[in-house]
């Protein structure tokens, strides 16, 4: 099996020409020997006569001897003209015609540009470069006018011979070239052949939504009377997708849903998701709130606005909410409790009072994300559905966590995100902490992650975090919660580019790249393990761990057990 770059190509999806290219890539990967390397979607640029010339080739295949074979694929219909083969692209001009490009001219220009780039690497040696034109959907009627050596033209009549022709031009049994390392570096580095992280993040998010959406399908098929369902799901199992599905289905059916969570950032995040489809519903109006927001709203509506200047304001508000009987305006057909592991037992009864007699209740929780040490809320008589599969995080992240977890609590990997190494950086003091976090940030940018795809997550709470007091880390500006709220109750953030949050506030959310920093502990107790679990499983593609020397030593000892 040939090596393929970029490595994440199997997770890509596409239609039209891209789908056909991926089919060809799968064929090359499976049929070529493992001594070959295939580079897909090679791009480069060079300066010629003071102009930037951009080139593109669909596949670059490198044999053991360092032969470079450029394979250009043209799917669909082609035209045979006096100037050779022409491919029409899109509409252009006022007459609705299509612009055409000479296939052979494009291939020759790209091959010439690539040769000029490879020449300096050879240092006097020769790097053979050859070209092939692959037309899997079109049979050339007159090869003589195609403008290319017929032996280098593989149309639909010879498509089954593609691999054989490649190995004849670039044989597998030739002596290995010492230039292969330079050629590989050229294609991966000099040509900046890196996956489009934005596209991969979109693919990963789309695949996660599809796979984890299975939980929503299973859960909504359960029948019980009264409907009381407890969903115990690990991080990334699809609890948010389930909550969204239940909320939306209720709205579309004219039923009133209420979603209640513990964490304010999660509530704000869910409210934004709900806002995208709420206008599609009929007359039903749903509510999204944290438990304390809900208490505040109901009490304020009764003229009993809580006094948050008092030290026990939240506890007093909770108790007062338990004492009152909410009126009909606060009756709902669907109750969705998220982050149930963070709820107190008495909150359960307060919330169930908000259900209509035929109302349905959903309780979503993950014991591994219990960061406040609360005992499990008893739910006698409730049907229980468990999901121990994480569809969101790469398998390498889950493997790292599973080495720390007892066998009975280990997480199954069900996602399609390609494995990316978990990168560990250690620090000795607060100055070194800032330097290593900055280094991880810079590295994330070189990997192709845009600023809005990166989250810096602190192991510590806001009041104990060194980073929470910063709005700048080297060249990187941080978008951090200031602790204040605007007139509409929305949290106020600094105007930075990269999100900075604590592990407590970021629970329930995710980012393609997570820099989990300020990780410091003496022993791996239960709370520490849960915090590591929560922070690590926020990453959907890439994870950096910035640990103190003593935390790293403790983890190494645990890993050796």
ZISULVEN-V804551 format. One record per residue. N is the residue number from 0. OMEGA is omega in whole degrees, -180 to 180 (none if undefined). Layout:
n & omega
N & OMEGA
N & OMEGA
This chain:
n & omega
0 & -178
1 & 173
2 & -177
3 & 174
4 & -1
5 & -174
6 & -174
7 & -172
8 & -178
9 & -180
10 & -179
11 & 174
12 & 180
13 & 177
14 & 177
15 & -175
16 & -180
17 & 178
18 & 179
19 & 177
20 & 179
21 & 175
22 & 178
23 & 179
24 & 177
25 & 178
26 & -179
27 & -180
28 & -176
29 & -170
30 & 180
31 & 178
32 & -177
33 & 177
34 & 178
35 & 174
36 & -179
37 & 176
38 & -175
39 & 177
40 & -177
41 & 179
42 & 175
43 & 174
44 & 177
45 & 180
46 & -179
47 & -178
48 & 176
49 & 177
50 & 177
51 & -179
52 & -179
53 & 179
54 & 179
55 & 175
56 & -175
57 & -179
58 & 168
59 & -177
60 & -178
61 & -179
62 & 178
63 & -179
64 & 179
65 & 174
66 & 180
67 & 180
68 & 179
69 & -179
70 & 177
71 & -180
72 & 176
73 & -180
74 & 177
75 & -174
76 & 176
77 & 176
78 & 176
79 & -178
80 & 178
81 & 178
82 & 180
83 & 180
84 & -179
85 & 176
86 & 179
87 & -180
88 & 169
89 & 178
90 & 175
91 & 177
92 & -176
93 & -178
94 & 177
95 & 179
96 & -180
97 & 178
98 & -179
99 & 177
100 & 177
101 & -176
102 & -175
103 & 178
104 & 179
105 & -179
106 & -180
107 & -180
108 & 180
109 & 179
110 & 179
111 & 180
112 & -179
113 & 179
114 & -180
115 & 177
116 & -177
117 & -174
118 & -180
119 & -180
120 & -172
121 & -180
122 & 177
123 & 177
124 & -177
125 & 172
126 & -179
127 & 177
128 & 179
129 & -177
130 & 174
131 & 174
132 & -176
133 & 180
134 & -172
135 & -174
136 & -172
137 & 176
138 & -178
139 & -176
140 & -177
141 & -178
142 & -176
143 & -178
144 & -179
145 & 179
146 & -178
147 & 176
148 & -178
149 & 179
150 & -179
151 & 180
152 & -180
153 & 180
154 & -175
155 & -180
156 & -178
157 & -173
158 & 180
159 & -178
160 & -173
161 & -176
162 & -180
163 & 180
164 & 178
165 & -177
166 & 174
167 & 180
168 & -179
169 & -172
170 & -180
171 & -173
172 & 177
173 & -180
174 & -178
175 & -178
176 & 176
177 & -179
178 & -175
179 & 179
180 & 179
181 & 180
182 & 179
183 & 179
184 & 179
185 & -177
186 & -177
187 & -176
188 & -175
189 & 178
190 & 180
191 & 180
192 & 176
193 & 178
194 & 173
195 & -173
196 & 179
197 & 178
198 & -180
199 & 178
200 & 178
201 & 179
202 & -179
203 & 180
204 & 180
205 & 180
206 & 179
207 & 180
208 & -179
209 & -175
210 & -178
211 & 176
212 & 177
213 & 178
214 & 178
215 & 180
216 & -179
217 & -173
218 & -176
219 & 176
220 & 180
221 & 179
222 & 175
223 & -175
224 & -4
225 & -177
226 & 177
227 & -175
228 & 176
229 & -180
230 & 177
231 & -174
232 & 179
233 & 177
234 & 178
235 & -179
236 & 177
237 & -179
238 & 179
239 & 177
240 & 177
241 & -179
242 & 178
243 & -179
244 & 179
245 & -179
246 & -177
247 & -179
248 & 179
249 & 179
250 & -177
251 & 179
252 & -179
253 & 178
254 & -179
255 & 176
256 & 171
257 & 179
258 & -178
259 & 177
260 & -180
261 & -170
262 & -178
263 & 179
264 & 178
265 & 178
266 & 178
267 & 179
268 & -179
269 & 179
270 & 178
271 & 178
272 & -179
273 & -178
274 & -178
275 & -179
276 & -180
277 & 180
278 & -180
279 & -175
280 & -179
281 & -175
282 & -178
283 & 179
284 & 180
285 & 180
286 & 174
287 & -178
288 & 165
289 & -179
290 & -178
291 & 173
292 & -180
293 & 178
294 & -179
295 & -177
296 & -177
297 & 179
298 & 180
299 & 178
300 & 178
301 & -178
302 & -178
303 & -177
304 & -180
305 & 178
306 & -175
307 & 176
308 & 180
309 & -176
310 & -180
311 & -173
312 & -175
313 & 179
314 & 179
315 & 179
316 & 178
317 & -178
318 & 180
319 & 179
320 & 178
321 & -175
322 & -174
323 & 176
324 & -180
325 & -178
326 & -174
327 & 179
328 & -179
329 & 174
330 & -174
331 & 180
332 & -176
333 & 178
334 & 178
335 & 176
336 & 178
337 & -176
338 & -177
339 & 180
340 & -179
341 & -176
342 & 174
343 & -175
344 & -178
345 & 178
346 & 179
347 & -178
348 & 179
349 & -178
350 & -179
351 & 176
352 & -177
353 & -179
354 & 171
355 & -178
356 & 180
357 & -175
358 & -178
359 & -178
360 & 179
361 & 180
362 & -176
363 & -177
364 & 174
365 & -178
366 & -180
367 & 178
368 & 176
369 & -177
370 & -176
371 & 175
372 & -180
373 & 178
374 & 179
375 & 179
376 & 178
377 & 176
378 & -176
379 & 178
380 & -179
381 & 172
382 & -177
383 & 175
384 & -179
385 & 175
386 & -177
387 & -178
388 & 177
389 & -180
390 & -170
391 & -171
392 & 175
393 & -177
394 & -180
395 & 178
396 & -180
397 & 178
398 & 178
399 & 179
400 & -177
401 & 177
402 & -180
403 & -174
404 & 171
405 & -174
406 & -177
407 & -176
408 & -178
409 & -172
410 & 175
411 & 178
412 & -180
413 & -176
414 & 180
415 & -180
416 & -178
417 & -178
418 & 175
419 & -177
420 & 172
421 & -177
422 & -176
423 & 173
424 & -179
425 & 180
426 & -176
427 & 180
428 & -175
429 & 178
430 & 179
431 & 177
432 & -179
433 & -179
434 & -178
435 & 176
436 & 177
437 & 179
438 & 178
439 & 178
440 & -180
441 & 179
442 & 180
443 & 180
444 & 179
445 & 178
446 & 176
447 & 179
448 & 176
449 & -174
450 & -178
451 & 178
452 & -175
453 & 174
454 & 173
455 & -175
456 & -179
457 & 176
458 & -177
459 & 173
460 & -176
461 & -175
462 & -178
463 & -176
464 & 173
465 & -177
466 & -176
467 & 179
468 & -177
469 & 170
470 & 178
471 & 176
472 & -173
473 & 179
474 & -173
475 & 175
476 & -175
477 & 176
478 & -174
479 & 179
480 & -177
481 & -176
482 & -179
483 & 178
484 & 180
485 & -176
486 & -180
487 & 178
488 & 180
489 & 179
490 & -179
491 & 180
492 & 169
493 & -177
494 & 178
495 & -177
496 & -174
497 & -175
498 & 176
499 & -178
500 & 171
501 & 180
502 & 179
503 & -178
504 & -176
505 & 178
506 & -179
507 & 179
508 & -179
509 & 176
510 & 178
511 & 180
512 & 179
513 & 173
514 & -176
515 & -168
516 & -177
517 & -180
518 & -176
519 & 178
520 & 179
521 & -180
522 & -177
523 & 178
524 & -174
525 & -179
526 & 178
527 & 180
528 & 180
529 & 179
530 & 176
531 & 180
532 & -178
533 & -177
534 & -177
535 & -176
536 & 172
537 & -175
538 & 178
539 & -180
540 & -173
541 & -179
542 & 169
543 & 174
544 & 178
545 & -171
546 & 171
547 & -180
548 & -177
549 & 177
550 & 179
551 & 179
552 & 179
553 & 180
554 & 178
555 & 178
556 & 179
557 & -179
558 & -178
559 & -178
560 & none
